[in-house]
């Protein structure tokens, strides 16, 4: 159990941290405001990315396959985190943990093979479907 002075010490430490964080953020914002450029030009507020001027609008329609591939990446990336956590605790898990990890990897590989077979990871339409439609 904490004594009253220890509780006060923790609160002072947190208050000091909070004041320092808010002060640092304020200092950076004020520094950017005062040191920032004051140029006024027609092209000042146009987007500029990697040395290339923008053409057209940013509101383009993307294929749903782009979002599917992005979701698959996130799913498999999270699964890699699970495997990393398992690899750190490999000695504590023992043989049962190894068998569970192998089952987990087999399920992942099966789902990846399924995604490849149905064409969910293809960016462009296949050549066969274009030839069959003619």
Beta strands, then each sheet from edge to edge (+ up, - down):
strand 1: 48-49
strand 2: 52-53
sheet 1: 1+ 2-
end
